[in-house]
Amino acid sequence: MAQTEVNERTEALINDLRKVHTFSDLSHEHLAWFVDKSEEIRCEPGEIFARPGDPAVWLVVILEGEIRFQREDDPDAPVFTVSAGQITGYLPYSRLTQIRGTGRALAATRMLRLHKDNIPEMLHRIPEIGQRLVALLADRIRETARIETQRDKLAALGKLSAGLAHELNNPAAAAGRAAASLREALETVREASIRLARHALSGEQRESIFQFESEATHFVPAVPADPLAQSDREDQIGGWLEKHQVANSWKIAPVLADMGVETTRLEGLAGEVGAAVVSDAMVRIASILTIYRLLGEIENSTRRISDLVRAIKEYSYMDRAAMQEVDLQQGLESTLAILGHRLKSGIKVVREYGRDIPQICAYGGELNQVWTNLLDNAIEAMQGKGEIHLRTALELDRVLVEIRDNGPGIPADVQPHIFEPFFTTKGVGEGTGLGLDTVCRIVRNHHGEIRVTSHPGDTRFQVYLPLMQPKTSPPAA
C-alpha cells in the first residue's frame, strides 16, 4: 500500500476517533499512535464478532454500526448492546479474562481494536486516557450490578408470585367446590321439603324437625373428635339409618356424625315424627347440616383469600409512602404469610416477639425483602424441615430482629463471603434471587447493622435498626 494511502487511512481513522468522546480532545500524535497500534475490523450484519470462551484481550472502539452481546447458555441473562462511539472489551485493570457471550453485529459495523499488551504503553504515553477508561470500567460495573439486581428482583417477584398463586388457588378452588356442592344440597332440601309437605305434618312434628335441625347446626364440640370414636359413631348412625330404611344412609351418616348427633337423639326424633316421616325428615336434616358446613367452608376460604390479599398489601406497602412508620413484627408476619407455601412441608415457626416494640421510620417494602431473603435462606438450609425462631427486642436506641434456624449452619470458609455481591452457594433457579449483599445494602441504607453467627444447629442473622433515622434519609437500595 502506498505511503499516501496509509497516511490517508490513518487520518481517516483519526477523524473517526475524534467522534468518540473518550478520544475527542487527545492530540493528533496520541491518536496517530493509537491508530498505528490498532487493527481495523469490519463485520457484516449478523456476523459473529466474538464467541463464548474467547480470550478477552482486545480493547474495542466501535466506529460505526452496533454489536450485541448475549449469553446463549442463559436466555434470561442481560443483553448488552454497544453502538458507534462506545468502547467495550478489555479495559485497564479489568479482571475480565474470557468473553462470556456471543458478540454479533446488528448492522454493518466497523471498529478499532487494541491488544491488551499495548495498554501499558498507552497508559504511559497518554495518561489522561487511563482515567477515562477506568471511569468507563466503573460505569460498566455499576450498570452490570444494576441490571443483575433488577433481574434478581424480578426473579424473586416471579418466585413469590408463583407461591402466592398456589396459596390463593387452594382456597379459591375450595370455595368453588363448596359452591357447587351447595347447589346440589339446596336441590336436595327442596325435594325433601316437598315430600314432607305431602305427609300433612302436624305442628308438633314440624317443631320436632326444626328443633333437631337447630340443635345440630349449633353444635360445637368442646374438643376435636377422636378419629376412632368418630368412626364408631358414624357406623352406629349408619346402622340406625339402614334399620329405618333411610335413603342414601351412607351419605347421611358422616354428616350427622360430624355434627355430634347420637343415635339416642335419633330415636327420640323418630318417636316424635313417626316411622313414615323419619326417612324424609333425615334427608332434609342432613341436607340442612351439609349447607351449614359448606357455608362454613366458603367463609373460611374467602377469609383466607382476604387474609392473603391483606398480607400482600402489607408486605408491599401498596398505596403508602415509601418512608413511613413501620411495625417490624407485622412485617415479619406478612412475610410469613407470603412464604406460607414454603413453610407447610415441615417448618415450625417459633415467635419470641418483645413487648412494646415501637414502630420505626423505614422503607417497609425494602425491609420485607430482607426478611424474605433471610427466611428463604433458612428454609433452604433446613431443606424444609426444622424450626425457625423469630425474635425482636429493644436494645437502647435500636431494635433487634433475629432470625434463627436449626439447620446445618454456614461453613466457616463461606461465612466471610456471604455478603459479597453475586456470591451464592445455590444453583441456578434456586432461592429468591436476592443475594445477601442486597440485604446488607438495604440494612446499611437504614443506618443499621447486620451480624451473623453460625455453627451446626444454630445459625443467627441479627439485624439492628435505629429507632430514629437521620434527618436526611438515604436513597432506596
Helices and strands as residue ranges (DSSP letters): H 3-17, G 21-23, H 28-37, E 39-43, E 48-50, E 58-64, E 66-70, E 80-83, E 87-89, E 102-105, E 109-115, G 116-118, H 119-125, H 127-198, H 203-217, H 227-243, H 249-258, H 263-273, H 275-316, E 323-326, H 328-338, H 340-343, E 347-352, E 360-363, H 364-382, E 386-395, E 398-405, G 415-417, H 436-445, E 449-455, E 458-466
